[in-house]
Amino acid sequence: MILLIYSFSCPTCGQFEERHTTSTGDKTKSSCPQCQQTAKRVFTKPNTFSMNPLIKNKIDRGTTPTVTNTSQLKGKKISSSKHNPRPWQI
């Protein structure tokens, strides 16, 4: 079972988290568990501690990634081999 963690911010009590087993339904607002006021969802950046530092810095700065197709790639094309270099993969 996977629990998804959603963060919300109550105008009176501050930030709190809720855990749900599914991503269906409206998760843009919730009721504060202390005062029952409507709280808006807070979006936080992903946990990037184990990521490549160059990619992590771009995410932290808010840089939008670029989409590249194969015709824009420079260098030698990767040839397909006739044997499977990883026999444990099918």
MOFENKA-V497978 format. One record per helix or strand. SS is the DSSP state (helix for helix, strand for strand). FROM is the first residue (numbers start at 1). LEN is the number of residues. If there is no record, write none. Layout:
ss=SS from=FROM len=LEN
ss=SS from=FROM len=LEN
This chain:
ss=strand from=4 len=7
ss=strand from=14 len=7
ss=strand from=29 len=3
ss=strand from=38 len=5
ss=helix from=53 len=9
ss=helix from=70 len=3
